[in-house]
C-alpha cells in the first residue's frame, strides 16, 4: 500500500476514473495495527483496485472533509468523489472488510 505524503498527491489520486481505496490510519491506533495484520491478503484478492494509505493525524483537514471520524477507515473514491466509506466500527475483521469490498 502506497503512503500518501501530501495533499496534492491525495487530490490527484482520488480524481482517477477507476476507483481507488484509501485507508485512513494513525500511528497510535491499535485497530489500525490489527488491520495491518490482515489487509495484505485482502489487497491481493481485490487487486483490481489501487490501494493507498494516509495518516489522519498528518492531514486532519482531509479526514474532516470526508467525515473520517474513526480509524481505520477505508474510503473509496472515483472521479474525485467519495463513493463508499467503511467506518472503523465495521472494519475490525477481514470478513467485514471483504464484505464491504464485495459490494463495490
Secondary structure, DSSP 8 states (H G I E B T S, - for coil): -EE--SHHHHHHHHT-SS-EEEEEE-TT-HHHHHHHHHHHHHHHHTTTSEEEEEETTT-HHHHHHTT--SSSEEEEEETTEEEEEE-GGG-SSHHHHHHHHHT-
